[in-house]
């Protein structure tokens, strides 16, 4: 099963989260994970994917301009129904605790719903998500300064989302 993770990252935080999501997805047998920066990601490859995960830094509670420009290229896929029933998930990072994490996650989900994708959130019964995360995807607050880009808790949430998406996609591809 093919899983594409597309990310926009400015300071490396979102890239680090994307890498942890990829690591979680790779834990599932049969997962082929394609991790791509938005500048390199090819929208024409998406119909070959079973799952698509995208994320970015939150900019004032919404999608970064880099990822938004890439998403805006998906119109022909929508017109042809090419992403209907693909599994989708989202992630984001912000610099402040109340910097719009959930608003950004919801804004990231909206284009997936327009495409007819099936959204895989992160349920509360996942230990890493019980008190620390979000049901809409993975949204984390990252320190602007310091040596660590993201914490071990943040990485655990990323791995949990990647693994969940791969498991959900696997259920659709095994039929």
Buried (B, 14 or more C-beta within 10 A) or exposed (E): BBBBBBBBBEEEBBBBBBBBBBBBBBEBEEBEBBBBBBEEBEBEEBEEBBBBBBBBBBBEBBBBEBBBEBBEEBEEBBEEEBBEEBBBBBBBBBEEEEBBBBBBBBBBBEBBEEBBBBBBBBEEEBEBBEEBBBEBBBBBBBEEEEEEBBBEEBBBBBBBBBBBBBBBBBEBEEE
